[in-house]
Amino acid sequence: MDNFEYDLTPYQERLEETIVNYQIKIQHVMVEPTDPPFAYPNKNVVIMNDAYDSKISPIFILAHEIYHVTQNSVDQQIYAFSPLAKQAEEKNAHLFAIRLFFQSSEEDYVPNYIAVMYALGLPLSMEHLVRQVWLEYSKPFLVN
């Protein structure tokens, strides 16, 4: 077994709970590999391109898009996934997806943030975000 294989089932289950709770419609399509998934917040819909060519986990991408729907994003009518987006709303969507991952971990186990990046296929450009959330959940330097 590869050191960076990770069971994403709890993350998927946490995401499915969110989808049900917010009654989000997920549509799966097969279009060009360069066309990213996107969210229509006003319609409560996420369109997942199952042919999208990315090393990033589709579960992470779906969680990111769900942020736009659950937070009633209003800056735009449509949000297309981009790992390099600089807008605050895109950064917040990444943070939401990362936090959802850590929330789905076992209570007494916080995975190393580098292992999380590999498990989710995240690029180095997101390392500071993953590390930020990892610190929130691990609190490794707390001293009384």
C-alpha positions, 0 to 999 in steps of 0.5 A, spaced: 500 500 500 502 506 498 504 511 504 499 516 501 493 512 500 487 514 504 480 512 505 476 518 503 470 514 504 468 519 511 470 525 507 465 523 501 460 521 507 460 528 510 460 531 503 453 527 502 450 529 508 451 536 506 448 535 499 442 532 503 442 537 508 442 543 503 438 539 498 443 541 492 442 538 486 448 534 483 449 533 475 454 529 472 456 530 465 461 528 460 464 534 456 471 536 454 477 534 459 479 542 460 472 544 462 472 544 470 466 543 474 462 549 476 456 551 481 450 555 480 448 558 487 442 561 485 439 554 482 442 550 488 446 546 483 453 543 482 455 541 475 460 535 475 464 534 469 466 527 470 471 527 464 475 533 467 482 532 467 485 534 474 490 530 479 485 534 484 480 529 487 473 530 485 471 529 492 475 535 494 472 539 487 465 537 489 466 540 496 469 546 493 463 547 489 458 546 494 461 551 498 459 556 493 452 553 493 451 553 501 454 560 502 449 563 497 455 566 493 453 572 490 459 575 487 458 571 480 452 567 477 457 561 476 463 559 479 468 554 475 473 550 479 480 553 479 486 551 484 489 557 482 484 562 483 486 568 487 479 571 489 477 571 497 471 567 495 475 562 492 480 561 497 474 560 502 471 555 498 478 551 498 478 552 506 471 549 506 473 543 502 479 542 507 476 543 513 470 538 511 476 533 510 479 534 517 472 534 520 471 527 517 477 525 520 477 520 526 476 525 533 483 523 536 487 522 529 489 528 525 493 526 519 499 530 517 498 536 512 502 533 507 499 526 507 492 530 506 495 534 500 497 527 497 490 524 498 486 530 495 491 531 490 492 538 491 498 542 488 503 546 492 500 552 491 494 550 496 500 548 501 499 554 506 491 553 506 492 546 508 497 547 513 493 553 516 487 548 517 491 543 519 494 547 525 487 549 527 485 542 528 492 539 531 494 545 535 501 542 536 504 547 540 499 549 545 503 550 552 499 551 559 
